[in-house]
Amino acid sequence: MLYVEVTIDKTKKLPTGAVSALAIELNKRLQRKYPDIEAMVRIAGMDRLSVRNGTSEDKEAIEEILQETWESADDWFVR
């Protein structure tokens, strides 16, 4: 199983509910390519992506999916 952890810098001003909404949408998108994956999004001291039990190719693909998800927030995030 792949484990993904995305941390978002706590100094960023995000709308209420954005972190949980990002976690839900990211999991949906990741599970299309990796059915056996678990992703967690949380606030921390800095922005970071951690991928456990994956190859460098997996990490690159996950980075792309994360970027696409973040950039398309207007499509899936409802305030």
mmJSON file of the N, C-alpha and C atoms, coordinates in Angstrom:
{"data_MODEL":{"atom_site":{
"group_PDB":["ATOM","ATOM","ATOM","ATOM","ATOM","ATOM","ATOM","ATOM","ATOM","ATOM","ATOM","ATOM","ATOM","ATOM","ATOM","ATOM","ATOM","ATOM","ATOM","ATOM","ATOM","ATOM","ATOM","ATOM","ATOM","ATOM","ATOM","ATOM","ATOM","ATOM","ATOM","ATOM","ATOM","ATOM","ATOM","ATOM","ATOM","ATOM","ATOM","ATOM","ATOM","ATOM","ATOM","ATOM","ATOM","ATOM","ATOM","ATOM","ATOM","ATOM","ATOM","ATOM","ATOM","ATOM","ATOM","ATOM","ATOM","ATOM","ATOM","ATOM","ATOM","ATOM","ATOM","ATOM","ATOM","ATOM","ATOM","ATOM","ATOM","ATOM","ATOM","ATOM","ATOM","ATOM","ATOM","ATOM","ATOM","ATOM","ATOM","ATOM","ATOM","ATOM","ATOM","ATOM","ATOM","ATOM","ATOM","ATOM","ATOM","ATOM","ATOM","ATOM","ATOM","ATOM","ATOM","ATOM","ATOM","ATOM","ATOM","ATOM","ATOM","ATOM","ATOM","ATOM","ATOM","ATOM","ATOM","ATOM","ATOM","ATOM","ATOM","ATOM","ATOM","ATOM","ATOM","ATOM","ATOM","ATOM","ATOM","ATOM","ATOM","ATOM","ATOM","ATOM","ATOM","ATOM","ATOM","ATOM","ATOM","ATOM","ATOM","ATOM","ATOM","ATOM","ATOM","ATOM","ATOM","ATOM","ATOM","ATOM","ATOM","ATOM","ATOM","ATOM","ATOM","ATOM","ATOM","ATOM","ATOM","ATOM","ATOM","ATOM","ATOM","ATOM","ATOM","ATOM","ATOM","ATOM","ATOM","ATOM","ATOM","ATOM","ATOM","ATOM","ATOM","ATOM","ATOM","ATOM","ATOM","ATOM","ATOM","ATOM","ATOM","ATOM","ATOM","ATOM","ATOM","ATOM","ATOM","ATOM","ATOM","ATOM","ATOM","ATOM","ATOM","ATOM","ATOM","ATOM","ATOM","ATOM","ATOM","ATOM","ATOM","ATOM","ATOM","ATOM","ATOM","ATOM","ATOM","ATOM","ATOM","ATOM","ATOM","ATOM","ATOM","ATOM","ATOM","ATOM","ATOM","ATOM","ATOM","ATOM","ATOM","ATOM","ATOM","ATOM","ATOM","ATOM","ATOM","ATOM","ATOM","ATOM","ATOM","ATOM","ATOM","ATOM","ATOM","ATOM","ATOM","ATOM","ATOM","ATOM","ATOM","ATOM","ATOM","ATOM","ATOM"],
"id":[1,2,3,4,5,6,7,8,9,10,11,12,13,14,15,16,17,18,19,20,21,22,23,24,25,26,27,28,29,30,31,32,33,34,35,36,37,38,39,40,41,42,43,44,45,46,47,48,49,50,51,52,53,54,55,56,57,58,59,60,61,62,63,64,65,66,67,68,69,70,71,72,73,74,75,76,77,78,79,80,81,82,83,84,85,86,87,88,89,90,91,92,93,94,95,96,97,98,99,100,101,102,103,104,105,106,107,108,109,110,111,112,113,114,115,116,117,118,119,120,121,122,123,124,125,126,127,128,129,130,131,132,133,134,135,136,137,138,139,140,141,142,143,144,145,146,147,148,149,150,151,152,153,154,155,156,157,158,159,160,161,162,163,164,165,166,167,168,169,170,171,172,173,174,175,176,177,178,179,180,181,182,183,184,185,186,187,188,189,190,191,192,193,194,195,196,197,198,199,200,201,202,203,204,205,206,207,208,209,210,211,212,213,214,215,216,217,218,219,220,221,222,223,224,225,226,227,228,229,230,231,232,233,234,235,236,237],
"type_symbol":["N","C","C","N","C","C","N","C","C","N","C","C","N","C","C","N","C","C","N","C","C","N","C","C","N","C","C","N","C","C","N","C","C","N","C","C","N","C","C","N","C","C","N","C","C","N","C","C","N","C","C","N","C","C","N","C","C","N","C","C","N","C","C","N","C","C","N","C","C","N","C","C","N","C","C","N","C","C","N","C","C","N","C","C","N","C","C","N","C","C","N","C","C","N","C","C","N","C","C","N","C","C","N","C","C","N","C","C","N","C","C","N","C","C","N","C","C","N","C","C","N","C","C","N","C","C","N","C","C","N","C","C","N","C","C","N","C","C","N","C","C","N","C","C","N","C","C","N","C","C","N","C","C","N","C","C","N","C","C","N","C","C","N","C","C","N","C","C","N","C","C","N","C","C","N","C","C","N","C","C","N","C","C","N","C","C","N","C","C","N","C","C","N","C","C","N","C","C","N","C","C","N","C","C","N","C","C","N","C","C","N","C","C","N","C","C","N","C","C","N","C","C","N","C","C","N","C","C","N","C","C","N","C","C","N","C","C"],
"label_atom_id":["N","CA","C","N","CA","C","N","CA","C","N","CA","C","N","CA","C","N","CA","C","N","CA","C","N","CA","C","N","CA","C","N","CA","C","N","CA","C","N","CA","C","N","CA","C","N","CA","C","N","CA","C","N","CA","C","N","CA","C","N","CA","C","N","CA","C","N","CA","C","N","CA","C","N","CA","C","N","CA","C","N","CA","C","N","CA","C","N","CA","C","N","CA","C","N","CA","C","N","CA","C","N","CA","C","N","CA","C","N","CA","C","N","CA","C","N","CA","C","N","CA","C","N","CA","C","N","CA","C","N","CA","C","N","CA","C","N","CA","C","N","CA","C","N","CA","C","N","CA","C","N","CA","C","N","CA","C","N","CA","C","N","CA","C","N","CA","C","N","CA","C","N","CA","C","N","CA","C","N","CA","C","N","CA","C","N","CA","C","N","CA","C","N","CA","C","N","CA","C","N","CA","C","N","CA","C","N","CA","C","N","CA","C","N","CA","C","N","CA","C","N","CA","C","N","CA","C","N","CA","C","N","CA","C","N","CA","C","N","CA","C","N","CA","C","N","CA","C","N","CA","C","N","CA","C","N","CA","C","N","CA","C","N","CA","C","N","CA","C","N","CA","C","N","CA","C"],
"label_alt_id":[null,null,null,null,null,null,null,null,null,null,null,null,null,null,null,null,null,null,null,null,null,null,null,null,null,null,null,null,null,null,null,null,null,null,null,null,null,null,null,null,null,null,null,null,null,null,null,null,null,null,null,null,null,null,null,null,null,null,null,null,null,null,null,null,null,null,null,null,null,null,null,null,null,null,null,null,null,null,null,null,null,null,null,null,null,null,null,null,null,null,null,null,null,null,null,null,null,null,null,null,null,null,null,null,null,null,null,null,null,null,null,null,null,null,null,null,null,null,null,null,null,null,null,null,null,null,null,null,null,null,null,null,null,null,null,null,null,null,null,null,null,null,null,null,null,null,null,null,null,null,null,null,null,null,null,null,null,null,null,null,null,null,null,null,null,null,null,null,null,null,null,null,null,null,null,null,null,null,null,null,null,null,null,null,null,null,null,null,null,null,null,null,null,null,null,null,null,null,null,null,null,null,null,null,null,null,null,null,null,null,null,null,null,null,null,null,null,null,null,null,null,null,null,null,null,null,null,null,null,null,null,null,null,null,null,null,null],
"label_comp_id":["MET","MET","MET","LEU","LEU","LEU","TYR","TYR","TYR","VAL","VAL","VAL","GLU","GLU","GLU","VAL","VAL","VAL","THR","THR","THR","ILE","ILE","ILE","ASP","ASP","ASP","LYS","LYS","LYS","THR","THR","THR","LYS","LYS","LYS","LYS","LYS","LYS","LEU","LEU","LEU","PRO","PRO","PRO","THR","THR","THR","GLY","GLY","GLY","ALA","ALA","ALA","VAL","VAL","VAL","SER","SER","SER","ALA","ALA","ALA","LEU","LEU","LEU","ALA","ALA","ALA","ILE","ILE","ILE","GLU","GLU","GLU","LEU","LEU","LEU","ASN","ASN","ASN","LYS","LYS","LYS","ARG","ARG","ARG","LEU","LEU","LEU","GLN","GLN","GLN","ARG","ARG","ARG","LYS","LYS","LYS","TYR","TYR","TYR","PRO","PRO","PRO","ASP","ASP","ASP","ILE","ILE","ILE","GLU","GLU","GLU","ALA","ALA","ALA","MET","MET","MET","VAL","VAL","VAL","ARG","ARG","ARG","ILE","ILE","ILE","ALA","ALA","ALA","GLY","GLY","GLY","MET","MET","MET","ASP","ASP","ASP","ARG","ARG","ARG","LEU","LEU","LEU","SER","SER","SER","VAL","VAL","VAL","ARG","ARG","ARG","ASN","ASN","ASN","GLY","GLY","GLY","THR","THR","THR","SER","SER","SER","GLU","GLU","GLU","ASP","ASP","ASP","LYS","LYS","LYS","GLU","GLU","GLU","ALA","ALA","ALA","ILE","ILE","ILE","GLU","GLU","GLU","GLU","GLU","GLU","ILE","ILE","ILE","LEU","LEU","LEU","GLN","GLN","GLN","GLU","GLU","GLU","THR","THR","THR","TRP","TRP","TRP","GLU","GLU","GLU","SER","SER","SER","ALA","ALA","ALA","ASP","ASP","ASP","ASP","ASP","ASP","TRP","TRP","TRP","PHE","PHE","PHE","VAL","VAL","VAL","ARG","ARG","ARG"],
"label_asym_id":["A","A","A","A","A","A","A","A","A","A","A","A","A","A","A","A","A","A","A","A","A","A","A","A","A","A","A","A","A","A","A","A","A","A","A","A","A","A","A","A","A","A","A","A","A","A","A","A","A","A","A","A","A","A","A","A","A","A","A","A","A","A","A","A","A","A","A","A","A","A","A","A","A","A","A","A","A","A","A","A","A","A","A","A","A","A","A","A","A","A","A","A","A","A","A","A","A","A","A","A","A","A","A","A","A","A","A","A","A","A","A","A","A","A","A","A","A","A","A","A","A","A","A","A","A","A","A","A","A","A","A","A","A","A","A","A","A","A","A","A","A","A","A","A","A","A","A","A","A","A","A","A","A","A","A","A","A","A","A","A","A","A","A","A","A","A","A","A","A","A","A","A","A","A","A","A","A","A","A","A","A","A","A","A","A","A","A","A","A","A","A","A","A","A","A","A","A","A","A","A","A","A","A","A","A","A","A","A","A","A","A","A","A","A","A","A","A","A","A","A","A","A","A","A","A","A","A","A","A","A","A","A","A","A","A","A","A"],
"label_entity_id":["1","1","1","1","1","1","1","1","1","1","1","1","1","1","1","1","1","1","1","1","1","1","1","1","1","1","1","1","1","1","1","1","1","1","1","1","1","1","1","1","1","1","1","1","1","1","1","1","1","1","1","1","1","1","1","1","1","1","1","1","1","1","1","1","1","1","1","1","1","1","1","1","1","1","1","1","1","1","1","1","1","1","1","1","1","1","1","1","1","1","1","1","1","1","1","1","1","1","1","1","1","1","1","1","1","1","1","1","1","1","1","1","1","1","1","1","1","1","1","1","1","1","1","1","1","1","1","1","1","1","1","1","1","1","1","1","1","1","1","1","1","1","1","1","1","1","1","1","1","1","1","1","1","1","1","1","1","1","1","1","1","1","1","1","1","1","1","1","1","1","1","1","1","1","1","1","1","1","1","1","1","1","1","1","1","1","1","1","1","1","1","1","1","1","1","1","1","1","1","1","1","1","1","1","1","1","1","1","1","1","1","1","1","1","1","1","1","1","1","1","1","1","1","1","1","1","1","1","1","1","1","1","1","1","1","1","1"],
"label_seq_id":[1,1,1,2,2,2,3,3,3,4,4,4,5,5,5,6,6,6,7,7,7,8,8,8,9,9,9,10,10,10,11,11,11,12,12,12,13,13,13,14,14,14,15,15,15,16,16,16,17,17,17,18,18,18,19,19,19,20,20,20,21,21,21,22,22,22,23,23,23,24,24,24,25,25,25,26,26,26,27,27,27,28,28,28,29,29,29,30,30,30,31,31,31,32,32,32,33,33,33,34,34,34,35,35,35,36,36,36,37,37,37,38,38,38,39,39,39,40,40,40,41,41,41,42,42,42,43,43,43,44,44,44,45,45,45,46,46,46,47,47,47,48,48,48,49,49,49,50,50,50,51,51,51,52,52,52,53,53,53,54,54,54,55,55,55,56,56,56,57,57,57,58,58,58,59,59,59,60,60,60,61,61,61,62,62,62,63,63,63,64,64,64,65,65,65,66,66,66,67,67,67,68,68,68,69,69,69,70,70,70,71,71,71,72,72,72,73,73,73,74,74,74,75,75,75,76,76,76,77,77,77,78,78,78,79,79,79],
"pdbx_PDB_ins_code":[null,null,null,null,null,null,null,null,null,null,null,null,null,null,null,null,null,null,null,null,null,null,null,null,null,null,null,null,null,null,null,null,null,null,null,null,null,null,null,null,null,null,null,null,null,null,null,null,null,null,null,null,null,null,null,null,null,null,null,null,null,null,null,null,null,null,null,null,null,null,null,null,null,null,null,null,null,null,null,null,null,null,null,null,null,null,null,null,null,null,null,null,null,null,null,null,null,null,null,null,null,null,null,null,null,null,null,null,null,null,null,null,null,null,null,null,null,null,null,null,null,null,null,null,null,null,null,null,null,null,null,null,null,null,null,null,null,null,null,null,null,null,null,null,null,null,null,null,null,null,null,null,null,null,null,null,null,null,null,null,null,null,null,null,null,null,null,null,null,null,null,null,null,null,null,null,null,null,null,null,null,null,null,null,null,null,null,null,null,null,null,null,null,null,null,null,null,null,null,null,null,null,null,null,null,null,null,null,null,null,null,null,null,null,null,null,null,null,null,null,null,null,null,null,null,null,null,null,null,null,null,null,null,null,null,null,null],
"Cartn_x":[0.844,0.0,0.888,0.498,1.184,0.569,1.423,0.963,1.481,0.581,0.931,0.543,1.466,1.153,1.508,0.528,0.721,0.584,1.604,1.5,1.478,0.659,0.501,0.981,1.78,2.341,1.235,1.354,0.308,0.166,1.14,1.034,0.167,-0.168,-1.034,-2.465,-3.124,-4.518,-5.427,-5.977,-6.873,-8.3,-9.266,-10.665,-11.024,-11.997,-12.486,-12.922,-12.479,-12.847,-11.947,-10.98,-10.138,-9.259,-8.723,-7.818,-8.572,-9.727,-10.483,-11.007,-11.429,-11.9,-10.765,-9.565,-8.413,-8.103,-8.173,-7.898,-8.881,-10.141,-11.168,-10.927,-10.727,-10.534,-9.237,-8.176,-6.895,-6.996,-7.647,-7.827,-8.607,-9.662,-10.43,-9.536,-8.767,-7.921,-6.785,-6.176,-5.076,-5.567,-6.761,-7.261,-7.633,-7.778,-7.998,-6.768,-5.593,-4.341,-3.778,-3.958,-3.432,-4.584,-5.27,-6.421,-6.053,-4.816,-4.373,-3.499,-4.129,-3.379,-4.161,-3.443,-4.07,-3.333,-4.083,-3.485,-4.075,-3.21,-3.62,-3.098,-3.93,-3.536,-3.681,-2.657,-2.722,-1.917,-2.154,-1.419,-0.17,0.952,2.214,3.093,4.344,5.274,5.716,5.55,5.984,5.257,5.288,4.712,5.622,5.002,5.808,4.937,5.529,4.88,5.76,5.17,5.884,5.152,5.908,5.335,6.115,5.402,6.042,5.605,6.531,6.306,6.092,6.624,6.496,7.849,7.866,9.081,9.209,10.323,10.488,9.483,9.138,8.124,6.755,6.449,5.19,5.139,6.232,6.255,6.043,6.674,6.49,5.032,4.419,3.021,2.108,2.381,1.583,1.748,2.96,3.189,2.352,2.286,1.488,0.008,-0.479,-1.886,-2.199,-1.302,-1.491,-1.535,-0.629,-0.591,-1.885,-2.338,-3.585,-4.779,-4.784,-5.883,-5.897,-4.742,-4.63,-5.052,-4.587,-4.881,-6.35,-7.046,-8.444,-9.403,-8.942,-9.765,-11.075,-11.083,-12.325,-13.407,-13.011,-13.981,-14.584,-13.825,-14.307,-14.49,-13.912,-14.044,-15.216,-16.173,-17.343,-17.256,-17.289,-17.167,-18.468],
"Cartn_y":[-1.187,0.0,1.248,2.215,3.502,4.43,5.164,6.168,7.525,8.484,9.832,10.795,11.689,12.744,14.082,14.954,16.309,17.228,18.05,19.047,20.428,21.297,22.659,23.613,24.552,25.54,26.245,26.239,26.817,28.323,28.977,30.428,30.786,29.801,30.062,30.235,31.226,31.498,30.716,29.63,28.808,28.967,28.878,28.965,27.794,28.002,26.944,25.744,24.576,23.345,22.968,23.822,23.564,22.325,22.117,20.983,19.661,19.553,18.303,18.096,19.16,19.041,18.601,19.141,18.737,17.266,16.813,15.406,14.494,14.838,14.029,13.985,15.155,15.217,14.541,14.747,14.129,12.604,12.091,10.643,10.093,10.787,10.345,10.228,11.267,11.294,10.278,10.142,9.187,7.752,7.47,6.103,5.659,6.585,6.212,5.504,5.979,5.399,4.36,4.592,3.713,3.281,2.182,1.773,1.497,1.119,0.771,1.902,3.053,4.214,4.907,5.513,6.302,7.636,8.715,10.052,10.851,11.584,12.431,13.844,14.842,16.239,16.891,17.629,18.302,19.593,20.414,21.667,21.373,21.98,21.771,23.008,22.863,23.979,24.39,23.489,23.813,22.93,23.337,22.534,21.333,20.16,18.963,17.846,17.008,15.804,14.624,13.651,12.441,11.244,10.352,9.142,7.957,7.067,5.861,4.653,3.737,2.466,2.662,3.733,3.983,4.198,4.12,4.373,5.868,6.26,7.67,8.048,7.079,7.33,7.555,6.773,6.972,8.375,8.803,10.132,11.225,11.081,12.075,12.124,10.954,10.899,11.504,11.213,11.753,13.265,13.763,15.213,15.878,15.264,15.813,15.832,14.738,14.663,15.708,15.862,16.871,18.269,18.567,19.878,20.131,19.134,19.274,19.489,18.765,18.891,20.289,20.758,22.092,23.175,23.063,24.084,24.091,22.979,22.907,23.098,23.678,23.845,24.577,25.481,26.203,25.245,24.094,23.118,22.235,21.94,20.989,21.562,22.717,23.264,24.227,23.883,24.727,25.316,26.635,27.29,27.321],
"Cartn_z":[0.0,0.0,0.0,-0.8,-0.83,0.215,0.901,1.858,1.416,1.346,0.916,2.024,2.348,3.311,2.681,2.646,2.147,3.339,3.559,4.614,3.968,4.542,4.038,5.12,4.721,5.644,6.415,7.729,8.585,8.429,7.801,7.609,6.404,5.589,4.434,4.916,4.39,4.75,3.804,4.302,3.492,4.002,3.115,3.548,4.467,5.306,6.181,5.351,5.746,5.048,3.895,3.567,2.399,2.569,3.754,3.962,3.82,4.453,4.348,2.931,2.263,0.88,-0.042,0.176,-0.623,-0.388,0.845,1.146,0.411,0.421,-0.249,-1.753,-2.354,-3.807,-4.226,-3.458,-3.787,-3.717,-2.689,-2.585,-3.771,-4.19,-5.358,-6.586,-6.82,-8.017,-7.948,-6.782,-6.634,-6.785,-6.277,-6.322,-7.739,-8.655,-10.061,-10.614,-10.213,-10.708,-9.741,-8.452,-7.41,-6.495,-6.82,-6.005,-4.54,-4.296,-2.946,-2.388,-2.138,-1.664,-0.558,0.336,1.394,1.473,1.316,1.351,2.505,3.169,4.275,4.003,4.301,4.144,5.509,5.923,7.216,7.184,8.188,8.355,9.182,8.795,9.517,9.347,9.668,9.623,8.233,7.247,5.886,4.879,3.606,2.528,2.286,2.152,1.911,1.37,0.549,0.053,0.422,1.08,1.462,0.872,0.215,-0.377,0.174,0.867,1.414,0.612,0.443,-0.271,-1.761,-2.319,-3.749,-4.395,-5.701,-6.47,-6.751,-7.322,-7.692,-8.79,-9.657,-10.688,-10.048,-9.0,-8.282,-7.69,-7.084,-6.458,-7.501,-8.657,-9.726,-10.181,-10.358,-10.799,-9.732,-8.47,-7.369,-7.275,-7.48,-7.504,-8.584,-9.766,-10.866,-10.517,-9.938,-9.559,-8.49,-7.521,-6.477,-7.093,-7.999,-8.659,-9.428,-10.196,-10.964,-10.034,-8.924,-7.964,-7.369,-6.948,-6.337,-7.328,-8.568,-9.581,-10.012,-9.818,-10.233,-9.061,-7.977,-6.767,-7.048,-8.007,-8.334,-8.824,-9.356,-9.87,-8.774,-7.712,-6.708,-5.316,-5.012,-3.659,-3.586,-2.735,-2.53,-1.129,-1.044,0.266,0.98],
"occupancy":[1.0,1.0,1.0,1.0,1.0,1.0,1.0,1.0,1.0,1.0,1.0,1.0,1.0,1.0,1.0,1.0,1.0,1.0,1.0,1.0,1.0,1.0,1.0,1.0,1.0,1.0,1.0,1.0,1.0,1.0,1.0,1.0,1.0,1.0,1.0,1.0,1.0,1.0,1.0,1.0,1.0,1.0,1.0,1.0,1.0,1.0,1.0,1.0,1.0,1.0,1.0,1.0,1.0,1.0,1.0,1.0,1.0,1.0,1.0,1.0,1.0,1.0,1.0,1.0,1.0,1.0,1.0,1.0,1.0,1.0,1.0,1.0,1.0,1.0,1.0,1.0,1.0,1.0,1.0,1.0,1.0,1.0,1.0,1.0,1.0,1.0,1.0,1.0,1.0,1.0,1.0,1.0,1.0,1.0,1.0,1.0,1.0,1.0,1.0,1.0,1.0,1.0,1.0,1.0,1.0,1.0,1.0,1.0,1.0,1.0,1.0,1.0,1.0,1.0,1.0,1.0,1.0,1.0,1.0,1.0,1.0,1.0,1.0,1.0,1.0,1.0,1.0,1.0,1.0,1.0,1.0,1.0,1.0,1.0,1.0,1.0,1.0,1.0,1.0,1.0,1.0,1.0,1.0,1.0,1.0,1.0,1.0,1.0,1.0,1.0,1.0,1.0,1.0,1.0,1.0,1.0,1.0,1.0,1.0,1.0,1.0,1.0,1.0,1.0,1.0,1.0,1.0,1.0,1.0,1.0,1.0,1.0,1.0,1.0,1.0,1.0,1.0,1.0,1.0,1.0,1.0,1.0,1.0,1.0,1.0,1.0,1.0,1.0,1.0,1.0,1.0,1.0,1.0,1.0,1.0,1.0,1.0,1.0,1.0,1.0,1.0,1.0,1.0,1.0,1.0,1.0,1.0,1.0,1.0,1.0,1.0,1.0,1.0,1.0,1.0,1.0,1.0,1.0,1.0,1.0,1.0,1.0,1.0,1.0,1.0,1.0,1.0,1.0,1.0,1.0,1.0,1.0,1.0,1.0,1.0,1.0,1.0],
"B_iso_or_equiv":[0.0,0.0,0.0,0.0,0.0,0.0,0.0,0.0,0.0,0.0,0.0,0.0,0.0,0.0,0.0,0.0,0.0,0.0,0.0,0.0,0.0,0.0,0.0,0.0,0.0,0.0,0.0,0.0,0.0,0.0,0.0,0.0,0.0,0.0,0.0,0.0,0.0,0.0,0.0,0.0,0.0,0.0,0.0,0.0,0.0,0.0,0.0,0.0,0.0,0.0,0.0,0.0,0.0,0.0,0.0,0.0,0.0,0.0,0.0,0.0,0.0,0.0,0.0,0.0,0.0,0.0,0.0,0.0,0.0,0.0,0.0,0.0,0.0,0.0,0.0,0.0,0.0,0.0,0.0,0.0,0.0,0.0,0.0,0.0,0.0,0.0,0.0,0.0,0.0,0.0,0.0,0.0,0.0,0.0,0.0,0.0,0.0,0.0,0.0,0.0,0.0,0.0,0.0,0.0,0.0,0.0,0.0,0.0,0.0,0.0,0.0,0.0,0.0,0.0,0.0,0.0,0.0,0.0,0.0,0.0,0.0,0.0,0.0,0.0,0.0,0.0,0.0,0.0,0.0,0.0,0.0,0.0,0.0,0.0,0.0,0.0,0.0,0.0,0.0,0.0,0.0,0.0,0.0,0.0,0.0,0.0,0.0,0.0,0.0,0.0,0.0,0.0,0.0,0.0,0.0,0.0,0.0,0.0,0.0,0.0,0.0,0.0,0.0,0.0,0.0,0.0,0.0,0.0,0.0,0.0,0.0,0.0,0.0,0.0,0.0,0.0,0.0,0.0,0.0,0.0,0.0,0.0,0.0,0.0,0.0,0.0,0.0,0.0,0.0,0.0,0.0,0.0,0.0,0.0,0.0,0.0,0.0,0.0,0.0,0.0,0.0,0.0,0.0,0.0,0.0,0.0,0.0,0.0,0.0,0.0,0.0,0.0,0.0,0.0,0.0,0.0,0.0,0.0,0.0,0.0,0.0,0.0,0.0,0.0,0.0,0.0,0.0,0.0,0.0,0.0,0.0,0.0,0.0,0.0,0.0,0.0,0.0],
"pdbx_formal_charge":[null,null,null,null,null,null,null,null,null,null,null,null,null,null,null,null,null,null,null,null,null,null,null,null,null,null,null,null,null,null,null,null,null,null,null,null,null,null,null,null,null,null,null,null,null,null,null,null,null,null,null,null,null,null,null,null,null,null,null,null,null,null,null,null,null,null,null,null,null,null,null,null,null,null,null,null,null,null,null,null,null,null,null,null,null,null,null,null,null,null,null,null,null,null,null,null,null,null,null,null,null,null,null,null,null,null,null,null,null,null,null,null,null,null,null,null,null,null,null,null,null,null,null,null,null,null,null,null,null,null,null,null,null,null,null,null,null,null,null,null,null,null,null,null,null,null,null,null,null,null,null,null,null,null,null,null,null,null,null,null,null,null,null,null,null,null,null,null,null,null,null,null,null,null,null,null,null,null,null,null,null,null,null,null,null,null,null,null,null,null,null,null,null,null,null,null,null,null,null,null,null,null,null,null,null,null,null,null,null,null,null,null,null,null,null,null,null,null,null,null,null,null,null,null,null,null,null,null,null,null,null,null,null,null,null,null,null],
"auth_seq_id":[1,1,1,2,2,2,3,3,3,4,4,4,5,5,5,6,6,6,7,7,7,8,8,8,9,9,9,10,10,10,11,11,11,12,12,12,13,13,13,14,14,14,15,15,15,16,16,16,17,17,17,18,18,18,19,19,19,20,20,20,21,21,21,22,22,22,23,23,23,24,24,24,25,25,25,26,26,26,27,27,27,28,28,28,29,29,29,30,30,30,31,31,31,32,32,32,33,33,33,34,34,34,35,35,35,36,36,36,37,37,37,38,38,38,39,39,39,40,40,40,41,41,41,42,42,42,43,43,43,44,44,44,45,45,45,46,46,46,47,47,47,48,48,48,49,49,49,50,50,50,51,51,51,52,52,52,53,53,53,54,54,54,55,55,55,56,56,56,57,57,57,58,58,58,59,59,59,60,60,60,61,61,61,62,62,62,63,63,63,64,64,64,65,65,65,66,66,66,67,67,67,68,68,68,69,69,69,70,70,70,71,71,71,72,72,72,73,73,73,74,74,74,75,75,75,76,76,76,77,77,77,78,78,78,79,79,79],
"auth_comp_id":["MET","MET","MET","LEU","LEU","LEU","TYR","TYR","TYR","VAL","VAL","VAL","GLU","GLU","GLU","VAL","VAL","VAL","THR","THR","THR","ILE","ILE","ILE","ASP","ASP","ASP","LYS","LYS","LYS","THR","THR","THR","LYS","LYS","LYS","LYS","LYS","LYS","LEU","LEU","LEU","PRO","PRO","PRO","THR","THR","THR","GLY","GLY","GLY","ALA","ALA","ALA","VAL","VAL","VAL","SER","SER","SER","ALA","ALA","ALA","LEU","LEU","LEU","ALA","ALA","ALA","ILE","ILE","ILE","GLU","GLU","GLU","LEU","LEU","LEU","ASN","ASN","ASN","LYS","LYS","LYS","ARG","ARG","ARG","LEU","LEU","LEU","GLN","GLN","GLN","ARG","ARG","ARG","LYS","LYS","LYS","TYR","TYR","TYR","PRO","PRO","PRO","ASP","ASP","ASP","ILE","ILE","ILE","GLU","GLU","GLU","ALA","ALA","ALA","MET","MET","MET","VAL","VAL","VAL","ARG","ARG","ARG","ILE","ILE","ILE","ALA","ALA","ALA","GLY","GLY","GLY","MET","MET","MET","ASP","ASP","ASP","ARG","ARG","ARG","LEU","LEU","LEU","SER","SER","SER","VAL","VAL","VAL","ARG","ARG","ARG","ASN","ASN","ASN","GLY","GLY","GLY","THR","THR","THR","SER","SER","SER","GLU","GLU","GLU","ASP","ASP","ASP","LYS","LYS","LYS","GLU","GLU","GLU","ALA","ALA","ALA","ILE","ILE","ILE","GLU","GLU","GLU","GLU","GLU","GLU","ILE","ILE","ILE","LEU","LEU","LEU","GLN","GLN","GLN","GLU","GLU","GLU","THR","THR","THR","TRP","TRP","TRP","GLU","GLU","GLU","SER","SER","SER","ALA","ALA","ALA","ASP","ASP","ASP","ASP","ASP","ASP","TRP","TRP","TRP","PHE","PHE","PHE","VAL","VAL","VAL","ARG","ARG","ARG"],
"auth_asym_id":["A","A","A","A","A","A","A","A","A","A","A","A","A","A","A","A","A","A","A","A","A","A","A","A","A","A","A","A","A","A","A","A","A","A","A","A","A","A","A","A","A","A","A","A","A","A","A","A","A","A","A","A","A","A","A","A","A","A","A","A","A","A","A","A","A","A","A","A","A","A","A","A","A","A","A","A","A","A","A","A","A","A","A","A","A","A","A","A","A","A","A","A","A","A","A","A","A","A","A","A","A","A","A","A","A","A","A","A","A","A","A","A","A","A","A","A","A","A","A","A","A","A","A","A","A","A","A","A","A","A","A","A","A","A","A","A","A","A","A","A","A","A","A","A","A","A","A","A","A","A","A","A","A","A","A","A","A","A","A","A","A","A","A","A","A","A","A","A","A","A","A","A","A","A","A","A","A","A","A","A","A","A","A","A","A","A","A","A","A","A","A","A","A","A","A","A","A","A","A","A","A","A","A","A","A","A","A","A","A","A","A","A","A","A","A","A","A","A","A","A","A","A","A","A","A","A","A","A","A","A","A","A","A","A","A","A","A"],
"auth_atom_id":["N","CA","C","N","CA","C","N","CA","C","N","CA","C","N","CA","C","N","CA","C","N","CA","C","N","CA","C","N","CA","C","N","CA","C","N","CA","C","N","CA","C","N","CA","C","N","CA","C","N","CA","C","N","CA","C","N","CA","C","N","CA","C","N","CA","C","N","CA","C","N","CA","C","N","CA","C","N","CA","C","N","CA","C","N","CA","C","N","CA","C","N","CA","C","N","CA","C","N","CA","C","N","CA","C","N","CA","C","N","CA","C","N","CA","C","N","CA","C","N","CA","C","N","CA","C","N","CA","C","N","CA","C","N","CA","C","N","CA","C","N","CA","C","N","CA","C","N","CA","C","N","CA","C","N","CA","C","N","CA","C","N","CA","C","N","CA","C","N","CA","C","N","CA","C","N","CA","C","N","CA","C","N","CA","C","N","CA","C","N","CA","C","N","CA","C","N","CA","C","N","CA","C","N","CA","C","N","CA","C","N","CA","C","N","CA","C","N","CA","C","N","CA","C","N","CA","C","N","CA","C","N","CA","C","N","CA","C","N","CA","C","N","CA","C","N","CA","C","N","CA","C","N","CA","C","N","CA","C","N","CA","C","N","CA","C","N","CA","C","N","CA","C","N","CA","C"],
"pdbx_PDB_model_num":[1,1,1,1,1,1,1,1,1,1,1,1,1,1,1,1,1,1,1,1,1,1,1,1,1,1,1,1,1,1,1,1,1,1,1,1,1,1,1,1,1,1,1,1,1,1,1,1,1,1,1,1,1,1,1,1,1,1,1,1,1,1,1,1,1,1,1,1,1,1,1,1,1,1,1,1,1,1,1,1,1,1,1,1,1,1,1,1,1,1,1,1,1,1,1,1,1,1,1,1,1,1,1,1,1,1,1,1,1,1,1,1,1,1,1,1,1,1,1,1,1,1,1,1,1,1,1,1,1,1,1,1,1,1,1,1,1,1,1,1,1,1,1,1,1,1,1,1,1,1,1,1,1,1,1,1,1,1,1,1,1,1,1,1,1,1,1,1,1,1,1,1,1,1,1,1,1,1,1,1,1,1,1,1,1,1,1,1,1,1,1,1,1,1,1,1,1,1,1,1,1,1,1,1,1,1,1,1,1,1,1,1,1,1,1,1,1,1,1,1,1,1,1,1,1,1,1,1,1,1,1,1,1,1,1,1,1]
}}}
